[in-house]
Amino acid sequence: MSDYAVVNPATGETLATYPTISDDALETVVAQADAAYRTWRDVPVAERAAKIRRVAELHRERRDELAAIIVREMGKPLAAAEGEVDFAADITEYYADHAEKITGDTPIDIDGDGTAVIRRTPLGVLLGIMPWNFPYYQVARFAAPNIVIGNTILLKHAPQCPESSAAIAQMYADAGLEGVYANIYATNDQAARIIEDKRIQGVSVTGSERAGSAVAEIAGRNLKKVALELGGSDPFILLSTDDLDGAVSAAVEARLDNTGQSCNAAKRFIVAEGLYDAFLEKFVAAMAGAKVGDPFADDTVLGPLSSLTAAERLQEQVDRAVAQGATLAAGGTRDGAYFPGTVLTDVTSEMDAYREEFFGPVGVVYKVAGEDEAVAVANDTPFGLGSYIFTTDEEQAARIADKIDAGMVYVNLVLADEPGLPFGGVKRSGTSREMGLLAADEFVNKKLIRIGA
């Protein structure tokens, strides 16, 4: 049986299976992508942008269909699925709007006569390896800027997202980009061979540390550019507030977005001791009260996790934390693939839970004496993706923002991603940036052209 299948996590029912691509068919797709690059790179930028804009329009036109697909594939609540389709459309459109800027020359001041510019030119065929948690959004932020630049794309999606990956490929084909964008149901071994292929110029992977390390190793052996977007255990620091209820609401939203299955979700809540007891009481009540249920229902906050295996893995982590001395303040017991809002306290640095990522609706709450201890706890992690600071002191916010070891810092707000804001981290959270103008510099030849007088 193929690894590519739609298994509804709400019911455990296998709804469809898709055959893995054959080696011969894969060779044909790679050759087609390479041939397409030879012509696509010379297509005028305005024409490339127009086709990408059409992809954005197709996301909006097919919104209902696309959203329903990922509810079935990975259990995302319907409202969140619709929001993801909208955001993918916005991201795609952003790169159409900024096509001239991301492909334009950058003049350089020189001492001698003549001129010098940095000209951005495409590299060639790129492989994208994408995860299941945001099936449309993750693809949009990789594919759209690179296609505008003039690269061509081979996309290996997560095995549990074959229907959404086919729907994405259909949108690109319907926009006139067949050959420029190709979906492949490839095995991991086939993906490794693609990376090794001399026609492939780079690879982008969003996923686990293990997946990123494996891809980076192959890419490194073959001297290929690699972009990594990996895990996170983002701190949410609360030092002062004029609105505790609002801070708690933001904390819950930041933890439960996408049923807690988001790499840049707030996962560790670091609270000043003067606010700790009141915050914990309200946070526990809100997490415990989050509605678990049918992902197609309007009032559902938490759908099932992406799979039964994911729920079992999260259960094992929570059970191990409690066995090592953590206190279970709410939740903690799965029902099939469903997992309730869960809160752990009394986690110490000797426990696995102190440095693990909980990929589901589990929040760990810490009490700290003040700013210095909050920063120390926040940075005491192998990850460095996002972070959240809540304080009424502007100078304090600026100090902490400078000290936090993370790729992104948000002050007094959560869930504030925009197409123009770069996304990425440091340490074991990754090596690159997606979204915003920085995304367009990942897979591009920054070519110096120096002309004499």
N, C-alpha and C positions, 0 to 999 in steps of 0.2 A: 504493500500500500504506500502511496505517496505520503511524504511528510506534510504536504500542503493540504489542509482541510479546514473547513468551517465547522467548529465544534461550539455550539451555543453554551457558554458557561453557566447560564441560568438554569439549563435543563440537563446538560451533559450530552445532548443529542448531536450526533454528527449530521450536519445538514448537506454537506457537499465535499467532495474530494477533487483534487486537481493533480494531473500527472506531472512528475518532475521532468524537466527538459532533458532530452537525450544529448549525448556528447556531440553528435553530428549537427543537431539543431542549434546547439549552443555555439558551435563554430560558425555557423551561418549568421547568427545574430551578432556575434562579435565582428565578423567581417563586414556586415551591413552597417554597424555603428561606426566602424573605422572609415568606410567609404562615404557615409553620410557626413562625417566630420570634414572630409576634404572639400566638400562643397558648402556645408553649413557655415564654416568659418568665414567664407567670403560673401555670405548674404548680408546685405546692408543692415545695420543695427536697427533701423526703424522697422524693417520687415520682421526681424527676429522678435522685437518688442511687441509687434502687433499680434503675432501668433501666441506669445505668452499671455497677452491680454485676453485673447480668446479662451485660453485655458481657465483663466480666472472667471470669465463669464460662464463657462460651462459648469464650474463648481456651483455657482449661484443658481443656474437653471436646473441642476440636478440635485439640489440640496436635500430634498426629502429622501430620495432614493439612496444617496450617499450616506446620509446619517443612519438610516435603517440598517445598512450593511454592517457598520461597525458596532451597532448595538448587538447584532447577532454574533459578530466575530469575537468581540472581546468584552461585552457586557457594559459598555459605556452608557450611562443614563442618557435618554434621548435628547434632553435639552443641551447636555454637554456635547453630544455628537453633532447636533445642529450648529452649536457654537464653534466647534472645531472646523467644520466645513466652511463656515463664514471666515474664520481666521486664515485658513489655507488660501481662500480666494483673495483676501486682503494682502497676504504676503506675496502671492503670485503677481497681483496687480502692482504692488510696490516696485517690483523689479522691471516691469514694463514701463512704469512712470519714470524710473531713474536709469533707464538703459543708456542714454547718452553720457550720463555722469560716470557710471561704473566702467564704461569702455573708453572714455575720453583720455587724451594725453595730459600728463602733469608736467608743466615746464619746470626746469631746474635753473637756478641762478648759477652762472659760471664766471670764472675769473678771466678766461680768454675770450677771443672773438667768436662769433657764431652763436649757435643755440644748442640746447640739450633738453630732451624730454624723456619721460618714462612713458612708454606706450604699452598698454595692456592688451595682450593677445592671448587667445585660448591655448590650452595645452593639448587637447585631444579627447579621447574616450575616457570617461570616468565611471567607476563602479560605485554605486551607493548601496550600503547594507543597512536597512532600516528596521526599527523595532515595532512592536505591536501596540504600544500604549497610546500613540497619537498617529494613526495610520495615514492621515492626509497631511496634517501639519508638518510632520517630520520630512515627508517627501517634498513638499512645497518649498521649504527653506533651503533644501539642497539643490533641487532640480532647476527651479526658476532662475536664480542668478547665473548658474553655470550655462544654461541654454542661451540666455541673453548674451553672455560673454562670447559664445561660439563653440563651447564644448558639446559633446554628445554624451548621453547617459544610458548606462545599463543599471537597472534597479532590481536588486534582490530584496524582496520584502520578507517580513517574518512569516514563517510557515503557517501561522494561524490567521494570516490576513490575505488569503489568495483572492477573495472576492473583491475587496477594496483595491488591491493592487491591480487587478484586471480593470476595474472601473477607472482608476487613474490613467492607466495606459490608453484606455479608450478615449478619454478626454484629450490626451495629447495627440492621438491619431486624428481625432475629429477636428482638432485645431490645425492640422496640416503638418504635424511633427512626427509622423511615423518614420522610424529609422533614426531620428534624432533622439527619441526616448523609447526605450524598450524594456518591458517587464520580463523578468526571467525567473521561473520556478526552479532555482538551482539548489543543489546540495551544498553543504559546507566544503566538501572536497572540490566540487566544481568551482565554487567561489575562489578557493585558493589557487586553482589553475588560472582563473581569469586574472587575478592579481599578478601572477607570474608572467602573463602574456605580454610580449613587448609592445603590443598595440594599446595597452592600457596605461594611461599616464598618471592616474591617481585613484585613491579610494577613500571614501568617507564612510565611517561607521558610527551609528548611534546605538548604544546598547550597554551591556554590562562590562565591568572591568575585564572579565575573562574573555569576552568576545573582542574587546578592543585590543587587549594584549596579543591575542592570537593573530588578529589582522595586522597589527603593527609589526609583529615579528616577520610575517611573510613579506609585507611591503618593504621593510628594512633590508631584508636579504636581497630584494630585487630593485633597491634604490628607487622606490616609488614614493611620491608624496602621499602622506596619509593625514586625514583629519579625524580626530576622535572627539566624540561627545558621549561621556560615560555617566556614571552614577553621581549621586549627591546625597548629603545628609545636612541640609541647610539649617543654619541656626535662625531662630526667631528670638531676638533680644528685646525684652520689655523692662525698661528702667524707670520710666515715669509716664503718666498719662492723665489727661483731663476727662477721659471717657473710657473707663475700664470695660464696659459692655461692648463698645466699639472695638477695642483691642482684642477682646476675646472672640468676637465675631470674625475679625480678620484672621486670627490664629486658626480658627476652625476652618474657614474657607481655604486658607493656605495649606492646611493639612489634608482636607478631604477632597480637594479638586481631583477629578478623574478617579474617584474612589481611592484616593491616596497613592495612585500609581503614576507618579510624576517625579522625574529626577530632580527638578528644582522646587519641589514642594517643601514647605517648612516642616521639619521632622523633629528638631530638638528645640524646646521652648525654655529659654534661659531667662529667669524672672528675678528681679530684685526682691530681697527678702521682705521688704515692707509691703509688697504687692502680692507675694507668693500665695498666701492662704486664700485670699479673695479670688485671685486669678484661677487657682487650681479648682476651687469649688465651682466656679462658673464654667470653666473649660471642661471639666468632667461632665457636668450636666449637659452641656451642648454636644459634646462628642457622643455621649450615651444616647442622646435624643435624636441623633441623625437618622432619618428614615432609611431603613434597609428594605429593598424590595425589587419588584419587577422593573427592569431598566426602561421599559416603554411607558411606565406610569409617570404622570406629570409631577407627583410629589416625591418621587424617589431621589434621595441624596446619594445613597450608596447602592450601586448595583453589585452584581457578583464580581469577584476578582476575575482576572483574564482567563483563569483556568483553575481546575481543581488542584493541580500541582502547585500553582502559585499560592493558593489558600493554605495548602498543607505546609508549604515552606514557611509562610508567615506564622502559622500556628506553632511550628517547631521553634522559631525564633523567640516568640513570646513566652512559650513554656520554658525555654532554656533561661531566659532573662529572670523569670520568677524563681526558677530553681537555683539561680546564682545569687538571689537575694533582693531582686527588684520587687516593688509593691505594685500589684495590679489594681489600679484605681477605678477602672471601667472596662467593660467588654472583655475581650480576650479569648472568646470561644467561637469558632467558625461553625457554620451550618452549610455543609457542602462547600461550594465555592464562595458563599457569602461570608463576609467578615464584618463584625460591627465596629463602630468607632471605639477605639481602645486607647487607654492612657496608662503609662508606666511612670512611676516615681522611684526615688531612692536608688537610681542607677549610679554606680560608681565606676571609676576608671579601670577597676580590675575585672569588670564584667564585659562579656562579648558585646552586649547591647550598647555599650558606650561608644563603640566605633563602627558598628554595623549599620547598614542602610536598611530600614524597614520599608519595603515597597508595598505599601498598603496602608489602611487607615489607622496607623498606630503612632501616637505622639508620646515623646519622652519629655518630662518636665523636670527642670533643674532649678534649685534655689541658689542665688549668688549674693555676695555681700555688696557688690557694687560694680562699677564700670570695668575696672581692671580684671576682676575675676570673670566677668561676663565675656570679655574678649578672650581670655585664656581658655575658657571652656569652648567658646565658639570655634577657636582655631585648633583645638585639640582633636583633630579628625583627619583621616587620610584624604578626605574630599575637600573640594573648594569650588563649588559651582555657584550657588546663589546665597543670599543672606538678607535678613529683614531686621531693621532697627526701629523700635518704637520708643520715642522719647519726646518730651516737650522742650528739651534744651538743644537749640540749633548747633551750638558749638560742640556739645557732646556728640551729637550725631555726626558731625564732620570728623571729629577725632576718631570715632569708632570706625567710620567708613574707611579711613586711611589705614587703620590697623587690621581690618578683617582680611584674611587670606581667602579671597573668593573672586570669581570673575564678575560677579554682579552684586550690587548692594541696593536695596530698596529701603527708603526711609518713610515710615508712617503710612505705608500702603502695601498691598499684596495684589497678585494676579493682574499686574500692570504691564504685561508684555505688549509690545507693538511691533509691527513689521520693521520699523526703522531703528529699533533698539537691538544692539548685538547681543547674542546669546552664547555663553560658553564659560569654561572654568579653568582652574589651575589644579595642581597636584594630581590626584588620581581621578579627577573629574573630566580631564580631557586636555586637548592641545590646540584647539582651534576656536573660531567664532563663526556662528551662523546668524542669519538675519542682519538687517542693517547694511550699510555700505561695506563694512568689514568682511561680510560673507563673500563678496565679489572678489576679494584679494586672495582667497585660499587656493584656488586652482587657476592661476593666471600667470603668464610670463610677463614680468615687469621688465620690459625690454628697454635698455638705454639706447637712445639714438642721438648721437653727437654729430653736429654738422658745423664745419668750419665756415669762416666768413666768406 
